[in-house]
């Protein structure tokens, strides 16, 4: 029988998952997004940092290395930190999700891990292990500044979820076992960058037949709940939004309505997965004065998949950039006007989804 997504089945399972999570004692243990970890090829680390400094509101904070990784930390007030890394030793557990026709040239490049704050990590891990959840280490890793643990890459998303409990100062990533690097990156003095703020959401591409499992797995591990889905039938695509509160960073999952058949007929979402694998497609940054910002970014060399879509009357405007040559990630810039009571509009979602066919 052919498979086709529909929300009634998902909503029933969402309700059951929320009840199960509550009964396990997980409510309130996991907070909001603390950081994202983006891994790149070694010769792309510095250019990737420079790119984000040039085209977002992020500022350079520090760089350090351990025997396993080199890490650059970028930050923005009120939002998640960005940890850009490259591996120096050890195996890459994400490789199996990266080797696709259009991503095999940089097999180590992807947004790998979303890290969430946890107020009692030992208790969280104990509860989750009893529920059958697996982690990459038997117990949380203890450093001088924090406790940390993460899941293996998900078979539904290719993403890992990490959980951090700060022991002293929040955001102290350079622990006593690390060696600080005397690297300095100068942020361009471009006025329009003051219009670009924190990470609003990211969108992960998942297979049609695994949409429900991807969302439920995310609910299992965090305090987020499924909120709503936007269907674009003409493009065989569903945009699914999970949120903790209306003010927090949102996690988006985009899938097909029906599974991939071939590149000609399956639509841009399933086509992207076929070409690039399960992965985060784009990172959306909250943006003010988006018309002027879009124009200035273009004048500074940024190329776009689509022009601005939406309007003040619609309640929001958005655009997608061409994918980064260092991370494969697309930047989205999104401006919600005052009084907009929603997250997306179907017309915007349709135009942005159609634009991804250019990748």
JOJO-V263324 format. One record per pair of residues at least 12 apart in sequence whose ideal C-beta (glycine too) atoms are under 10 Angstrom apart, sorted by the first residue. I is the first residue (numbers start at 1). GAP is how many residues later the second one is. If there is no record, write none. Layout:
<<I	GAP> <I	GAP>>
This chain:
<<2	256> <2	257> <3	204> <3	205> <3	206> <3	253> <3	254> <3	255> <3	256> <4	204> <4	205> <4	252> <4	253> <4	254> <4	255> <5	203> <5	204> <5	206> <5	207> <5	224> <5	226> <5	231> <5	233> <5	235> <5	250> <5	251> <5	252> <5	253> <5	254> <6	206> <6	223> <6	225> <6	232> <6	251> <7	205> <7	219> <7	221> <7	222> <7	224> <7	231> <7	233> <9	203> <10	201> <10	202> <10	203> <10	205> <10	206> <10	216> <10	219> <10	228> <10	230> <11	201> <11	215> <11	218> <13	199> <13	200> <13	202> <13	203> <13	206> <13	213> <14	198> <14	201> <14	202> <14	205> <14	211> <14	212> <14	213> <14	228> <15	210> <15	211> <16	200> <17	198> <17	199> <17	200> <17	201> <17	202> <17	203> <17	208> <17	209> <18	198> <18	201> <18	205> <18	207> <18	208> <20	111> <20	196> <20	199> <20	200> <21	106> <21	110> <21	198> <21	199> <21	200> <21	201> <21	202> <21	204> <24	103> <24	104> <24	106> <24	107> <24	196> <25	98> <25	99> <25	101> <25	102> <26	97> <26	98> <26	101> <26	102> <26	105> <26	193> <26	194> <26	195> <26	196> <26	197> <27	196> <28	91> <28	92> <28	195> <29	87> <29	88> <29	89> <29	90> <29	91> <29	92> <29	94> <29	95> <29	98> <29	99> <29	134> <29	193> <29	194> <30	86> <30	87> <30	88> <30	89> <30	90> <30	91> <30	94> <30	131> <30	133> <30	191> <30	192> <30	193> <30	194> <30	214> <31	85> <31	86> <31	87> <31	88> <31	132> <31	133> <31	191> <31	192> <31	213> <31	217> <32	47> <32	48> <32	84> <32	85> <32	190> <32	191> <32	192> <32	212> <32	213> <32	215> <32	216> <32	217> <33	46> <33	47> <33	48> <33	81> <33	82> <33	83> <33	84> <33	165> <33	166> <33	168> <33	169> <33	189> <33	191> <33	211> <33	215> <33	216> <33	217> <33	218> <34	46> <34	47> <34	80> <34	81> <34	82> <34	83> <34	84> <34	112> <34	128> <34	129> <34	130> <34	132> <34	136> <34	137> <34	215> <35	38> <35	39> <35	40> <35	44> <35	45> <35	46> <35	47> <35	48> <35	78> <35	79> <35	80> <35	81> <35	82> <35	127> <35	129> <35	136> <35	138> <35	164> <36	38> <36	44> <36	45> <36	46> <36	47> <36	48> <36	75> <36	76> <36	77> <36	78> <36	79> <36	123> <36	126> <36	163> <36	166> <36	213> <36	244> <36	247> <37	32> <37	34> <37	44> <37	45> <37	46> <37	47> <37	48> <37	73> <37	74> <37	75> <37	76> <37	77> <37	78> <37	113> <37	123> <37	125> <38	14> <38	34> <38	36> <38	44> <38	45> <38	46> <38	47> <38	71> <38	72> <38	73> <38	74> <38	75> <38	242> <38	245> <38	286> <38	288> <38	289> <38	290> <38	291> <39	30> <39	32> <39	44> <39	45> <39	46> <39	47> <39	48> <39	53> <39	55> <39	59> <39	67> <39	69> <39	70> <39	71> <39	72> <39	73> <39	74> <39	288> <40	32> <40	44> <40	45> <40	46> <40	47> <40	66> <40	68> <40	69> <40	70> <40	284> <40	286> <40	287> <40	288> <41	45> <41	46> <41	64> <41	65> <41	66> <41	67> <41	68> <41	285> <41	286> <42	28> <42	44> <42	45> <42	46> <42	66> <43	43> <43	283> <44	40> <44	42> <44	62> <44	64> <44	65> <44	280> <44	281> <44	282> <44	283> <45	18> <45	25> <45	26> <45	27> <45	39> <45	40> <45	41> <45	138> <45	281> <46	17> <46	24> <46	26> <46	38> <46	40> <46	137> <46	139> <46	280> <47	277> <47	278> <47	279> <47	280> <48	24> <48	26> <48	34> <48	36> <48	37> <48	38> <48	61> <48	276> <48	277> <48	278> <48	279> <48	281> <49	14> <49	23> <49	24> <49	25> <49	33> <49	35> <49	134> <49	136> <49	277> <50	135> <50	136> <50	137> <50	138> <50	276> <51	33> <51	251> <51	273> <51	274> <51	275> <51	276> <51	278> <51	280> <52	20> <52	22> <52	30> <52	32> <52	133> <52	135> <52	231> <52	272> <52	274> <52	275> <52	277> <52	279> <53	19> <53	21> <53	132> <53	133> <53	134> <53	135> <53	137> <53	140> <54	131> <54	133> <54	134> <54	136> <54	139> <54	243> <54	246> <54	247> <54	248> <55	133> <55	135> <55	137> <55	138> <55	141> <55	230> <55	242> <55	245> <55	246> <55	247> <55	266> <55	269> <55	276> <55	278> <56	18> <56	20> <56	26> <56	131> <56	137> <56	140> <56	141> <56	142> <56	143> <56	227> <56	229> <56	231> <56	241> <56	275> <56	277> <57	17> <57	18> <57	19> <57	20> <57	22> <57	130> <57	135> <57	136> <57	137> <57	138> <57	139> <57	140> <57	141> <57	142> <57	228> <57	229> <57	230> <58	15> <58	16> <58	17> <58	18> <58	21> <58	23> <58	24> <58	26> <58	129> <58	135> <58	138> <58	139> <58	140> <58	141> <58	227> <59	14> <59	15> <59	16> <59	17> <59	18> <59	126> <59	128> <59	134> <60	12> <60	13> <60	14> <60	15> <60	123> <60	124> <60	125> <60	126> <60	127> <61	12> <61	13> <61	14> <61	15> <61	20> <61	21> <61	22> <61	110> <61	112> <61	113> <61	124> <62	12> <62	13> <62	109> <62	110> <62	111> <62	112> <62	116> <62	118> <62	119> <62	121> <62	122> <63	21> <63	111> <63	115> <63	116> <63	117> <63	118> <63	119> <63	120> <63	121> <63	122> <64	109> <64	110> <64	111> <64	113> <64	114> <64	115> <64	116> <64	117> <64	119> <65	20> <65	21> <65	23> <65	109> <65	113> <65	114> <65	115> <65	116> <65	118> <66	19> <66	22> <66	23> <66	108> <66	109> <66	111> <66	112> <66	113> <67	21> <67	22> <67	23> <67	110> <67	111> <67	112> <68	17> <68	19> <68	20> <68	21> <68	22> <69	14> <69	16> <69	17> <69	18> <69	19> <69	20> <69	21> <69	109> <70	14> <70	15> <70	16> <70	17> <70	18> <70	108> <70	109> <70	111> <70	113> <71	12> <71	13> <71	14> <71	15> <71	102> <71	103> <71	107> <71	110> <72	12> <72	13> <72	14> <72	109> <72	111> <72	113> <73	12> <73	98> <73	100> <73	101> <74	111> <74	113> <75	96> <75	98> <75	123> <76	120> <76	121> <76	122> <76	123> <76	209> <76	210> <77	120> <77	121> <78	119> <78	120> <78	208> <79	118> <79	119> <79	120> <79	121> <79	170> <79	206> <79	207> <80	34> <80	35> <80	36> <80	118> <80	119> <80	122> <80	169> <80	203> <81	34> <81	89> <81	90> <81	92> <81	118> <82	29> <82	117> <82	201> <83	29> <83	30> <83	32> <83	90> <84	242> <84	243> <85	23> <85	27> <85	28> <86	22> <86	23> <87	21> <92	15> <92	16> <92	18> <92	20> <92	61> <93	19> <93	43> <93	57> <93	59> <93	60> <93	67> <94	13> <94	14> <94	15> <94	16> <94	17> <94	18> <94	19> <94	58> <94	59> <94	64> <94	65> <94	66> <94	183> <94	184> <94	185> <95	12> <95	13> <95	15> <95	58> <96	57> <96	59> <96	62> <96	181> <96	182> <97	13> <97	15> <97	56> <97	57> <97	58> <97	60> <97	61> <97	62> <97	179> <97	180> <97	181> <97	182> <98	12> <98	14> <98	60> <98	178> <98	179> <98	180> <98	181> <98	230> <99	178> <100	172> <100	173> <100	174> <100	175> <100	176> <100	177> <100	178> <100	179> <101	173> <101	174> <101	175> <101	176> <102	170> <102	172> <102	173> <102	174> <102	175> <102	221> <102	226> <102	257> <103	172> <103	173> <103	174> <103	176> <103	225> <104	172> <104	173> <105	223> <106	219> <106	220> <106	221> <106	222> <109	170> <109	215> <109	216> <109	217> <109	218> <109	219> <109	220> <110	43> <110	48> <110	49> <110	166> <110	167> <110	168> <110	169> <110	170> <110	217> <110	218> <110	219> <111	47> <111	48> <111	91> <111	93> <111	168> <111	169> <111	170> <111	171> <111	172> <111	216> <111	217> <111	218> <112	38> <112	41> <112	46> <112	47> <112	48> <112	50> <112	167> <112	168> <113	37> <113	38> <113	40> <113	46> <113	47> <113	48> <113	49> <114	36> <114	43> <114	45> <114	46> <114	47> <114	48> <114	49> <114	88> <114	90> <114	104> <114	107> <114	108> <114	135> <114	137> <114	166> <115	33> <115	35> <115	45> <115	46> <115	47> <115	48> <115	49> <116	45> <116	46> <116	47> <116	48> <116	105> <116	106> <116	107> <116	108> <116	128> <116	133> <117	46> <117	47> <117	48> <117	49> <117	53> <118	22> <118	28> <118	29> <118	30> <118	31> <118	44> <118	45> <118	46> <118	47> <118	48> <118	104> <119	46> <119	47> <120	27> <120	45> <121	18> <121	19> <121	20> <121	21> <121	25> <121	26> <121	27> <121	28> <121	42> <121	43> <121	44> <121	45> <122	17> <122	18> <122	25> <122	27> <122	43> <123	42> <124	16> <124	25> <124	39> <124	41> <124	97> <125	12> <125	13> <125	14> <125	15> <125	22> <125	24> <125	38> <126	13> <128	21> <128	23> <128	35> <128	92> <128	93> <131	89> <132	88> <133	18> <133	84> <133	87> <133	88> <134	17> <134	18> <135	14> <135	15> <135	16> <135	17> <135	25> <135	26> <135	27> <135	28> <136	13> <136	14> <136	15> <136	16> <136	17> <136	24> <136	26> <137	12> <137	13> <140	23> <140	24> <140	25> <141	23> <141	34> <142	23> <142	25> <142	33> <143	21> <143	24> <143	29> <143	30> <143	31> <143	32> <143	33> <143	34> <143	35> <144	23> <144	24> <144	28> <144	30> <144	31> <144	32> <144	33> <144	34> <145	19> <145	21> <145	22> <145	23> <145	24> <145	25> <145	26> <145	27> <145	28> <145	29> <145	30> <145	31> <145	33> <146	18> <146	19> <146	20> <146	21> <146	22> <146	23> <146	24> <146	25> <146	26> <146	27> <146	29> <147	16> <147	17> <147	18> <147	19> <147	20> <148	14> <148	15> <148	16> <148	17> <148	18> <148	27> <149	12> <149	13> <149	14> <149	15> <149	16> <150	12> <150	13> <150	14> <151	12> <151	66> <151	70> <153	125> <154	50> <154	52> <154	56> <154	59> <154	60> <154	63> <154	64> <154	67> <154	124> <155	55> <155	58> <155	59> <155	62> <155	123> <156	48> <156	50> <156	51> <156	53> <156	54> <156	55> <156	56> <156	57> <156	58> <156	59> <156	60> <156	61> <156	62> <156	97> <156	99> <156	122> <157	47> <157	48> <157	49> <157	50> <157	53> <157	56> <157	57> <157	58> <157	60> <157	61> <157	94> <157	96> <157	121> <157	122> <157	123> <158	46> <158	47> <158	48> <158	56> <158	115> <158	119> <158	120> <158	121> <158	122> <159	43> <159	45> <159	47> <159	55> <159	58> <159	59> <159	92> <159	119> <159	120> <159	121> <161	56> <161	57> <161	59> <161	60> <161	61> <161	90> <163	58> <163	59> <188	112> <190	106> <190	107> <190	109> <190	110> <191	101> <191	102> <191	105> <192	95> <192	97> <192	100> <192	101> <192	102> <192	103> <192	104> <192	105> <192	107> <192	108> <193	100> <193	103> <193	104> <193	107> <194	94> <194	95> <194	99> <195	90> <195	91> <195	92> <195	93> <195	94> <195	95> <195	97> <195	98> <195	99> <195	101> <195	102> <195	138> <195	140> <196	89> <196	90> <196	91> <196	92> <196	93> <196	94> <196	97> <196	101> <196	135> <196	137> <197	88> <197	89> <197	90> <197	91> <198	51> <198	87> <198	88> <199	50> <199	51> <199	84> <199	85> <199	86> <199	87> <200	48> <200	49> <200	50> <200	52> <200	83> <200	84> <200	85> <200	86> <200	87> <200	118> <200	132> <200	133> <200	134> <200	136> <200	143> <201	40> <201	41> <201	42> <201	47> <201	48> <201	49> <201	50> <201	51> <201	81> <201	82> <201	83> <201	84> <201	85> <201	131> <201	133> <201	142> <201	143> <202	47> <202	48> <202	49> <202	50> <202	51> <202	78> <202	79> <202	80> <202	81> <202	82> <202	127> <202	130> <203	36> <203	37> <203	38> <203	47> <203	48> <203	49> <203	50> <203	51> <203	66> <203	77> <203	78> <203	79> <203	80> <203	81> <203	127> <203	129> <203	149> <203	153> <204	14> <204	36> <204	47> <204	48> <204	49> <204	50> <204	51> <204	74> <204	75> <204	76> <204	77> <204	78> <205	32> <205	47> <205	48> <205	49> <205	50> <205	51> <205	63> <205	64> <205	65> <205	66> <205	67> <205	68> <205	69> <205	71> <205	72> <205	73> <205	74> <205	75> <205	76> <205	77> <205	151> <206	32> <206	34> <206	47> <206	48> <206	49> <206	50> <206	63> <206	64> <206	67> <206	72> <206	73> <207	48> <207	49> <207	52> <207	53> <207	62> <207	63> <207	66> <207	67> <207	71> <208	28> <208	29> <208	30> <208	47> <208	48> <208	49> <208	50> <208	51> <208	52> <208	58> <208	59> <208	61> <208	62> <208	65> <209	46> <209	47> <209	49> <209	50> <209	51> <210	43> <210	45> <210	49> <210	63> <210	68> <211	18> <211	27> <211	29> <211	42> <211	43> <211	44> <211	45> <211	46> <212	14> <212	28> <212	41> <212	43> <214	26> <214	28> <214	37> <214	39> <214	41> <214	64> <215	14> <215	25> <215	26> <215	27> <215	36> <215	38> <215	40> <218	24> <218	33> <218	35> <219	23> <219	32> <222	20> <222	22> <222	29> <223	21> <223	22> <223	25> <224	17> <224	18> <224	19> <224	20> <224	21> <224	24> <224	25> <224	26> <224	27> <225	17> <225	18> <225	19> <225	20> <226	14> <226	15> <226	16> <226	17> <226	25> <226	27> <227	13> <227	14> <227	15> <227	16> <227	17> <227	19> <227	23> <227	24> <227	25> <227	116> <228	12> <228	13> <228	14> <228	15> <228	114> <228	115> <228	116> <229	12> <229	24> <229	25> <229	26> <230	22> <230	24> <230	113> <230	114> <230	115> <230	116> <230	118> <230	119> <230	120> <230	123> <231	26> <231	115> <231	118> <232	22> <232	25> <232	35> <232	36> <232	37> <232	114> <232	115> <232	117> <232	118> <232	119> <232	120> <232	121> <232	122> <233	24> <233	25> <233	34> <233	117> <234	33> <234	116> <234	119> <234	120> <235	21> <235	22> <235	31> <235	32> <235	33> <235	34> <235	35> <235	114> <235	115> <235	118> <235	119> <235	121> <235	122> <236	19> <236	20> <236	21> <236	22> <236	23> <236	24> <236	25> <236	29> <236	30> <236	31> <236	32> <236	33> <236	34> <236	35> <236	117> <237	17> <237	18> <237	19> <237	20> <237	29> <237	30> <237	31> <237	32> <237	33> <237	35> <237	112> <237	113> <237	115> <237	116> <237	117> <237	119> <238	15> <238	16> <238	17> <238	18> <238	19> <238	31> <238	111> <238	115> <239	13> <239	14> <239	15> <239	16> <239	30> <239	104> <239	105> <239	107> <239	109> <239	110> <239	111> <239	113> <239	114> <240	12> <240	13> <240	14> <240	15> <241	12> <241	13> <241	102> <241	103> <243	100> <246	95> <246	96> <246	97> <249	35> <249	37> <250	34> <250	93> <250	94> <252	28> <252	29> <252	30> <252	32> <252	91> <252	92> <254	14> <254	15> <254	16> <254	18> <254	19> <254	27> <254	28> <254	95> <254	98> <254	99> <254	102> <255	14> <255	15> <255	18> <256	12> <256	13> <256	14> <256	15> <256	16> <256	17> <257	12> <257	13> <258	12> <259	14> <260	12> <260	13> <260	14> <261	13> <262	12> <263	12> <263	94> <267	86> <267	87> <267	89> <267	90> <268	13> <268	84> <268	85> <268	86> <268	87> <268	88> <268	89> <268	90> <268	91> <269	12> <269	84> <269	87> <269	88> <271	85> <271	86> <271	88> <272	81> <272	84> <272	85> <272	87> <275	84> <276	47> <276	52> <276	83> <277	51> <279	49> <279	50> <280	47> <280	48> <280	49> <280	50> <281	39> <281	42> <281	47> <281	48> <281	49> <281	51> <281	75> <281	78> <282	23> <282	38> <282	39> <282	41> <282	47> <282	48> <282	49> <282	50> <282	70> <282	74> <283	38> <283	41> <283	44> <283	46> <283	47> <283	48> <283	49> <284	34> <284	36> <284	46> <284	47> <284	48> <284	49> <284	50> <285	46> <285	47> <285	48> <285	49> <286	47> <286	48> <286	49> <286	50> <287	30> <287	31> <287	32> <287	44> <287	45> <287	46> <287	47> <287	48> <287	49> <288	45> <288	47> <288	48> <289	46> <290	18> <290	20> <290	26> <290	27> <290	28> <290	29> <290	43> <290	44> <290	45> <290	46> <290	47> <291	17> <291	21> <291	26> <291	44> <293	15> <293	26> <293	40> <293	42> <294	13> <294	14> <294	23> <294	24> <294	25> <294	39> <294	41> <295	13> <297	22> <297	24> <297	34> <297	36> <298	21> <298	23> <302	17> <302	19> <302	20> <302	29> <302	31> <303	18> <303	19> <303	20> <304	15> <304	16> <304	17> <304	18> <304	26> <304	27> <304	29> <304	51> <304	54> <305	14> <305	15> <305	16> <305	17> <305	18> <305	25> <305	27> <305	47> <305	49> <305	50> <305	51> <305	52> <305	53> <305	54> <306	12> <306	13> <306	14> <306	15> <306	45> <306	46> <306	47> <306	48> <306	49> <306	50> <306	52> <307	12> <307	13> <307	44> <307	48> <308	25> <308	27> <308	40> <308	43> <309	36> <309	38> <309	39> <309	40> <309	41> <309	42> <309	43> <309	45> <309	46> <310	24> <310	25> <310	26> <310	27> <310	30> <310	34> <310	35> <310	37> <310	38> <310	41> <310	42> <311	26> <311	34> <311	36> <311	37> <312	23> <312	25> <312	26> <312	27> <312	28> <313	24> <314	23> <314	26> <314	28> <314	31> <314	33> <314	34> <315	20> <315	21> <315	22> <315	23> <315	24> <315	25> <315	26> <315	27> <315	29> <315	30> <315	33> <316	18> <316	19> <316	20> <316	21> <316	24> <316	26> <316	27> <316	28> <316	29> <316	32> <317	16> <317	17> <317	18> <317	19> <317	20> <317	31> <318	14> <318	15> <318	16> <318	17> <318	18> <318	26> <318	27> <318	30> <318	31> <318	33> <318	34> <319	12> <319	13> <319	14> <319	15> <319	16> <319	29> <319	32> <319	33> <319	36> <320	12> <320	13> <320	31> <320	32> <320	33> <320	35> <320	36> <320	38> <320	39> <321	12> <322	36> <322	37> <323	33> <323	35> <323	36> <328	31> <330	22> <330	25> <330	26> <330	29> <332	20> <334	14> <334	18>>
